[in-house]
Amino acid sequence: MRFDIFSLFPEVFTPYINTSILQRARANGIIAINIYNIRDWTTDKHHTTDDTPFGGGGGMVMKPEPIFAAVEGIADGKPDCPVILMTPQGRPLTHVIAEQFSRQERLMILCGRYEGVDERVREHLVSDEISIGDYVLSGGELPALVLVEAVTRLLPGALGDPDGAFDDSFANGLLEYPQYTRPPEFRGWNVPEELVSGNHPAIARWRRQQSLLRTLQKRPDLLEMAELNQADIQYLVKIAEEHAFCLPEAIRKRLDIP
Ligand code: 9D3
């Protein structure tokens, strides 16, 4: 997978892409990341990338010419891969969206700055608009790194183990179960006995039930989409009663509970 990232602050990507999983995925040839400075495609003396908005109002808007020149220059014409604009107006990034992008051979990612980009970039160059959540950042650079990492983790071999991202939270639609390591007793706090029992079916059952409990407590919205078997549903009904939790609508429907 090839990522082409276009930004006015290309230097911020270097340390992060030279670290950990992105570094290893690049070294193993699973991904290539190219960072381009949009300013390199300006043609005026002052290398202008932004201008005041037509109609007045505050702030600056990124000019269209250098953005089109950069993307079409690197694509060698009209791009035939997704051109993703990182913008607060985009679809919020999810595991499913990351999976869809992970099937592409190449992604182009535009990072906005200032108040935004000239609308003609959106209309005639961009194919997808993605946000990473409802809070205000200063530009699309951190969101672009978030997208690149979320997609790279899903590529075969990127995590260096055969199970890969399969077990991850969100891949199965549930939050992860609690994890413990040595020592088995710390300040009088013990690791749950199921985990130290060596009884593998009991461990698997305990982990599944903890995932269900945590998801019900912290992210009940996720249960609507999760793949649940009969035992899962039975357990959810039991703990909902015990802890006086409401079950999400979708689960109640599956059980004909009002
Ligand atoms: C203060 C300007 N805002 C006026 C209502 C709009 C605005 C424009 C540009 C707000 C933030 C930004 C810069 N942010 C991004 O480019 C961005 C972003 C984000 O801020 N939050 C979550 N995801 C993303 S993706 C790109």
Residues whose N, C-alpha, C, O or C-beta is under 5 A from the ligand:
A	BS01	9D3	M86 T87 P88 G112 Y114 E115 G116 I130 S131 I132 G133 Y135 V136 L137 S138 G139 G140 P143
